[in-house]
């Protein structure tokens, strides 16, 4: 499997996509962003005339933004997570639901409108792929040497693709990045919010299965191993939760003002911090869930003292 790197205009910086020869032909994992630099990098890196498969880890713009370019310039089949198919088909309803979630947490309709405008201005949601297959409904993947693990936490969609000794992890396993667990409506019910914290604790059990595999992340050059990536994420969660403890009874907008002293202005960045704080408040409310997952995969002793400082 070969890694390809492209710079993006987003705060995360550079992103990676990957190519591999499977039994059925050339496969691409993620695409990079829908920018001129992204297009040029993809064309340099991938023989589109030979491409048979495109696998998307999750439909964030820096990971799937060139899906339609690939469709127009190759005969590849595009595979996306089932949750992302729901997002595409119910996009307007989903954005409205996110606005209502923000209302529940004390944020005004004006803020929700500005956030929606920020989504549109920054092209957070590029075009829906013109055609695609849903990974979870595609039995043919096993025959070409691909399996997958659903590991939600960062989003509801996060998939890890397994091909031989490699695991393409998207944003769920990164080196020294605390990827924001994004506030969203539960795509199964469209009633309550998606519980990122509970999902992440369950995903930890699955991620432990990747020990010994080569992790191919969506950002940063490498991940030395699953355990290091998990421990960085969990330690960051615990350290930030310690800072949050004295503020946990305040309204979310007050917490953000206290933590960032009015320096956050862009609605999108405020949304990222809202998402992160809700995730941490869920942990503070039920820390035993994280402890149980870490104990099951043999990593709790590594964070025991820090965990106790929060609990």
Secondary structure, DSSP 8 states (H G I E B T S, - for coil): -EEEEE--SSTT--EEEEEEEETTEEEEE----SSHHHHHHHHHH--TTTEEEEE-SS--HHHHTTHHHHHHHS--EEEE-HHHHHHHHTHHHHHHHHHHHHHHTT--HHHHHHHHHHHHHTTSS----SS-EEGGG-GGGGGGT-EEEE--SSSS--EEEEETTEEEEETSS-SS--------B-TTTSSSB--HHHHHHHHHHHHGGGTTSEEEESSSS-B--HHHHHHHHHHHHHHHHHHHHTTTTS-HHHHHHHHHTT---SHHHHHHHHHHHHHHHHHHH-HHHHHHHHHHTT-HHHHHHHHHHH-
